[in-house]
Amino acid sequence: MTDHETRLRDAWHRFCDELKKAGDIPLRPTAASNPADKAGAYRLLARNIGLALQFEMDNADPLHPELLHYFDPIRKQGGDNTDALYVGGPINGTDTYRVTGKRGTARYFSITVVEHGDTPWGGGVANMLFGDQIRVEDDGTFELIVSPDPKPADQPDVNWIQTTPATYRLTFRQFFADWEGEDSMEARIDILTGDGAPPQLTPEGVVEGLAAAAHWVNWSVTYWADMIDKWKVQPNTFLSYRQLDDRKIDATPGGEPIIAYWILPPDEALIVRVRPPKAQYWALEFGNYWWETMDYRYRLSSTNCHHAVLQDDGELIVVISHDDPGVPNWLDPSGHSEGYMTFRWMLAESCPIPVAQQVKRADLFDHLPGDIRRITPQERREQIDARQGEAKQRAESEDLAREVLGRFSQQPSKVQAALRLADAVARQRADRDHDHE
């Protein structure tokens, strides 16, 4: 064999060996142990191999970035928001980039510039923009410049976000309250600096990418299991990430998630009560020990400001039980025995802390108000059918968004505007360098 053949074969063997070692992670003593929980753990490992390869090999070059989605119904991690579409790509803190496309109509929208850090999802957020801070044209299109330089003073209307030397990723978050009525962003990213040379596949790149991907699978799954154990020791108690860990991470701006761990025997139920605040968006997510949301296409496993049924006084009452309790806001454990639930109050006026009460399933209605909303089996069937339809429409919308990524690069006016901005950046750099001489 040639030298590069030997190196590639050995890299592949190390990749497979590292993934084999990851097979011990689901056996950790603190992990949930029923059949569905164990099956979910090994499925998680398999699903996240693809995500790791995307992050560490296929879309890891900041000179040739693409905006790709992170999660979907069959690939999840880290407490993904059921309502969310996470999109991002690799960037650096030295080059300038242009993002062009259509903003979409997601209820909550944010952009973060993320720095390297000591978690699988990087470190702190260097800079960010909310949806209402982004100028959008009448036709729904927008342009964003991502640059290490400050925004030019003579272009106040330009969407601009500044990077730092430690920058490594750009992330877009879209949270959809109404799955059928809100549209996904359609966008692409282009680098405006550099020599424009196409990427070159090399043995070194594959060797490094395989090693980084295998490491990321092990690291990320272990990291989130270590984190969830911090909530597990105090079940039914809602705490934020920051109350339990001070490491910087690419957290969603505009609202700290409030998380609780649940452990539910077959003969018990959990009642969760809270009055949602006035907010741009709020939601309740529900998942297993491995920080995967339940299969929200076929199960009632989340609710939000659009879907929830509130009491007349504005209170949200949620029931978690292994069988249908006949109330509108039911969360279905889907065969899992334990896991997490997360409330997100985004850009809200307050941050109420929910209260959880665990009761015997047979005594459930003794602990609920007499006027609790009820739902018939037929209404439940209609509720689930509607959810499946909304999930399908949402998936089709996201697929369409990915198909049209290249559409906006064909608009000469957009390209000309980008070139003008690139010239402005170059002039500003030249002026700054001259001032430093």
N, C-alpha and C positions, 0 to 999 in steps of 0.2 A: 504494500500500500504506500501511497505517497504520504508526505508529512501532513498535508491538510486533510487527507482522508482519515488518518489516524486521529488527528485532533478532533475532527467532527464526530467520529464514532465514539471516542472516549467522552466527548461532551454529551452525546445522546445517552450513553450508559449512566453518566453521573446524574443527568436529568431524571431518568427513570428510577435510579436508586433513591434520589431525594424524594420523589413522589411516593415511592414505596414506604419510606420512613414516615411520611405524613399519614399513612394508614393507621398509625398508633394514636394520633390525636383524638379520634372519637372515643378512645378507651380511657381517657383521663378520668380519675375518680369522681370529679365533680359533675361530669356530663350527665345529662338526662339519659335514662337507660331503657325506656320501653322500646318496642320494635320500631314504631314510627320515628322516634327520636334518633335511634341508631341509623336507620335507613336514611334519614335526612342528613345525618353527618357525612356519610360516605357519598351521598349525592352531591352535597355541597363541595366536597373535595373535587369531584369529577367536573362539576360545573365551572369551578373557578380556575381550572387549568387554562381554559380559553381566555378568561379575563386576564390572567397573569401573562399569557403570551401576547395579548393585545397591548398591555401596559409596558412590558419589558422588552419586546422584540418587534412586533409588527407596527406599533404606532408609538415608538419611543424616541424618534429623531426630531429634535426641535427645529431642524433645518427643513424638514418635510412633514409638517404636522397635518393631521386630519382631525376633524371633529367627529368623534365616534361616541355612541352611547355606551354607558357602563352596564346598566342592569335592565332586565326585562323579566317577564314571568318565569323564565327558565334559567336565569342567571342572576343571583342575588348575593349580597354580603353586607355586613356592617349595619344592619337595621335600616335597610332601604325603605324609603317612603312609598307605600302602595300607590299613592297618587302621582308619583314623580317620574319625570324623564331627566336623567342625569346625562349630560353630554360634555365632553372635554377633549383636550389634546395637549401634547407636549410643547412647551415653549421654553425659552431661556431668558435670562436677564440682560442680554446684550443686543439682540436683534429686535426689529420692529415688525409687527404683524398687522394685517387687516382682516377683520371679520365682516362679511357682508351677507345679507339675507333678509328674511322676513321674521319679525319678532314673534309672531304667533299671539295667542290670547290667553295663555296660562294665567290663572288667578294670581299666583306668586311667581316671580321671576327674579333671578339674581345671577351675577357674574362674579367669580372670585379669581384672583391671582394668588396661586398657592406656592409656598416656599418648600424647599427640602426640609425634612424633619426626622424625628425618631419614631414615627408610626408608619404603617404600611400605606397610609393615605397622606404622607407628607407632613409638613409642619404647619405653621401659622398662615393665616390669610393676610397677605401683604396689602392688598387693596381690593375694593369691591364696589359694585354698582347694583342698585335695585332697578326693577323694571321701570318705575316712574321717573328714574333719573336718566333714562336713555331716550334720546330724541328719535322719534319714529316718523317717517314720512306719511303722507296721506294714503299712499298705496300699501302701507304696512311694512315697507322696507327700512332697514337701518344699516349703518356702517359704524364699526368700532375700531379704533386704533389702539393697539397694545404695544407699549414702547417703554424703554428705560428712561426716555426723556420726559420732562414735564409737558403738560399740554401747552401748545403755543398760545400766547396771550392774544394774538390777533385772530384766533379761530374759536371763539367762545361756544359756538353751537356744535362743535365736533364732539362726538362721543369718544372719550379717551380714558384709558386706564393705564396707570404707570406700573411697571415691573420693578423688581429689585434684583441685586446680584444673585440672590439665592433662589430666584423664581425657577420653577420647573413645570408648572401645569396651569392651564386655564380651564375653569369649570363653569358650566351653565347649569342652573337648576330651574326646572319648570314644574310647579305643583299645580295639578289640575283638580279643581273642586268638582266641576261638571265634566265627566269623562266624554260625553257626547258633544257638549256645546263649546268646548275650548280646543283651539288648534295648537299644534306643536310648532316650535321654531323651525325654520328652514334656513340653514346657514352653512357657510364654508369659511375656512381660514387660509390666508395666503401670507407668505413671508415677503416683506418688501425690501429687505436687505439681503446681503449674501450674494454669491455669484450665480445663483440659479441653476447650478449643476444638478442633474437628477441623482437620486440615491443609487448607491452601488452595493449590491449584495456581495458580502465577503464571508469567508469561513470565520474570521474573527468576530464579525457581528453576530453570527448564529451561535458560536460558542458562548459569547457573553450573554446573549439573549436567553439561551436555554438555562444557563446558570442562574440568571436573575429571576427568571420566571419560576423555577422550582423553589428558589428561596422565598419568593413572594407568596406562593401558595402556603408554605409552612408558616411563615411569619404572620400573614394576615389572619388565617384561621385561628392560630394560637393567640394572637393579640386580642381578637374579639371574644374568644372563650375566656381568657384571663379577665377581660373587662366585665363580662356578664356575671362572673362569679362574685364581683363586688356588690352587685344588686341581689344576687341569689341569697346571700346570708341575711338579708333583711326583706323578705318577701312582702308584697302588697304595700310597699313604702315608695312613694314617688320622689325620686332624686334626679338632679341633673348630672350630666357628664362631668361638669366642672366641680361638683361637690365631691366627686370620687377620684378624679384624675386631673392633674394639671398640665399634662403634655399638650402641646399645641397640635391642632389637627384641622383639616379642611372642613370646619363645621359650617352648617347652614347659617348665614347671617340673618339677623332680624328676629331671632327667637330661639332660646335654648331649649332643646327637647327635654321633657320631663318623663322619666322612665321608671317603671316598676317591674319587678319579677313576680311571676305567678306560678304556683304549684297547685294543681287541681286534681284530686282523686275523683274517680268516676261518680261517687255519690254526693259530690259537693258542687256548689256554684259560687261565683264571685260577682258581687254587685259593685259597680264603679259609678260614682255620682260626682258631678261637677256642673257649675254654671259657666258655659263658655263665655269668654270676654268678647267685646267688640274687636274684631281683628280683620286684617285683609284676607286671611286664610287660617283655618284651623283644621286639625285632623287627629284621629286616633288610629295608630297602627298596632298590629298584633302579629307576633311571630314566635318562633321556637327558640330553643337554647342557643342555636348556632347563628342567631341574628338574621335569620331568613324570615321574611313575611310569609304567611300562609298563602296557599294558591288562591289569589284574589279573583281569578277568573271564574272559579266554580264554588267558592266558599264565601260566606259572609265573614270577612276577616279584617274589616276596617270600616271606619265611617268618617265623615267630615262635615264641614259647614254647609254643604249642598245636600248630602244624603241623609244626615241624621234626623231623627224625629224627636223633637224636644217636648217636654211637658209644657202645659199652659204657662207656667211661671218661668220658662226659659231653662229649666234644669235638663241636663242630659243624664239619662239613666241607662247604663250599659250592663248587660248580663252576659257573663261567660259561663257556659255549661256545655257538657259533652252531648246533650240532646237539646232539641229545640224547645226553649222555654215559652214560646208564644208571645214574645215582646219584639218590637221592631228593631231595637238596637242590640241584636244578638251577635256575639263573636264566637265563632265555631273553632274549637281547638284542633279540629281536623285530625284527630287521633293522637296528638301530642299531649304529654302529661304536664309539661311545664314550658316556660318561655318568658317573653318580655312583652310589655305594652308601652307605647310611647305616645304622649300627647305633644302636639306642636301648636303653639299659639304664635303665629307669624305676624309681625308688625302689629302687635296687639296693645290695647290700652292697659292690660294687666296680665298677670300670670297666676291664675288660680291653681291651687294644688288639689287634684282629685282625691277622693276618699274611697278606699276599697274595703269591702266587708265580705268575708268568706262565711258561707252558711251551708247547711245541709240542703241538698237539692229538693228534698221533699218539703222543706219548710220555706222555700224561696219566697213565696208570695206573702208569708207572714212578715217579711222584712222589706217589702215594697209598698209604696203608697197605694191606697185603694183605687186611685184614679190612674194608675199606671196604664199607659197605652198598651193595647193588645193587638195581636195580628192572627188571622186565621191560617190554616194550612194552605188554602188556595192563595191567599195574599202572600204567604211566604214563597210559594212556588213562583208567583209573578215577580216578587222582589228578586229572587235568584235569577230568573230568566232575564230580567231587565239588566242585572249586573253583567251577565254573560254577554249580552248584546253591546253594552257600553264598553266592556273590555275589548271586544272584537273591533269595535269602531275605533277605539283609542289606538289599538295596535296597527290598524290600517293607516291611521293618521301619521303615526310615527314612521311606518315604512315609507309612506309618501314623502315625508320630510327628508329621509335619507336618500331617496331617489333623485330629488331635485337639488342636491347640494351644489351641483355645477351650474345651475341655471343662471345665477346672478353674475358669474364671471363673464358671461357673454354680453353684458350690458356695457357699451363703451363709456357711458357717462360715469358709471361706477368706477371703472378702471382709471379714467382720467382724474376723477376726484382723489382716488387713492394715490396716483402719481403726484398730484399737487401736495398731498399731505406728506408723502415721502420726501419731496423737495423741501417742504417746510422743516421736517425733522433734520435733514442734512444741513440746512442753513443754520438751524438753531445749534446743532452740534459744532459747526464751524465757528459760530460766534462765541460759544462757550469755550472752545479750545483757544481761540484768539485771546479771550479775556484772561485765560490762565497762563498765557505765555509771559 
